[in-house]
C-alpha cells in the first residue's frame, strides 16, 4: 500500500488509527496503517517507516481542502507537524 492508496481510501479507515510511511514521503511511498502502540513505538508491520499522521487529522484536512490531494497532505505532514 502507498500513501496515495491510504489517502484515497481514508474514509474506510478507522479514525483512531495512525498512518506510518517510509521516508522520503512521496505519493508512492510504502505506507502502513495501524493503531499506535501505547508506548509510542512503531507497530509491527511498519518497520523502517515513520509516523506520518493520524487518520482523523487526514480526514479533517480533506474536509478543508475538499478532495483526496495526497501531495497537499504530505506537504502538511512535512511542514506543519
N, C-alpha and C positions, 0 to 999 in steps of 0.2 A: 504494500500500500504506500502511496506517495502523499505528500502534504496536499497536493491538489485533490486527490481522491478523498481525503479526510474532509476537506473544506466542502467539496461537492455533496458529500453525504452527511454533513454535520447535523442535519435535522433528525436523523435516525440514531444519533449517538447520545447516550445518557449525559445530561448536562453536568453531572458530578464527576465525570471522567476528565483526564488530563491528556494532552497531546504531547508526545515526545518525538523528536525528529533529529536526523543526522545533520550535522553542520558541514558545510555552509548551508543555511536554509534557502532552498530553491523550490520551485513548484514540484520538481521531480525528486526531491529528497525523500529517502525512505522515512516512513513515519509509523508510529505505533500509538494506540490509544488504550489507556487502562486507568484504573483507579490509582491515585498516588498513594504509595505506601505511607503508613503512619510516621515512619522515621524520615520521610522526605527523600529517600533514595530513589533510584530509577527501578521500576518494576522489571521482573523477569520478562524477557522478550524485547526490552528496549535497550539492551546493551549497546554501547557505542553511540547512544543517542543522548540528547539533552532535552531538558524541559523546554517546551515551546510555549504553550498557553493552555489554560483550562478551557474546556468546551463551552462553558457558559459565557466566557469572555468573547469567544469567537461568535457565538450567537448574538451577543449584544452588538458587536462590531458590524455584523451583517445586517442587523436591523437599521443601523445608522447609514451604511453605505448602499444598502438596497440590493446587493447581488453577491454571488459567491466569487468575489475577486480575490483569488489566492495571493497575488503579489501584494495587494494592499494589506492583507492580514500579516504576511511576512514582514512587510515594512513596519507595521505596528509592533510586532514582536521584537524586532531588532532595535527600534528607536524609542519605544515608549514603555518598555518593561524594565 
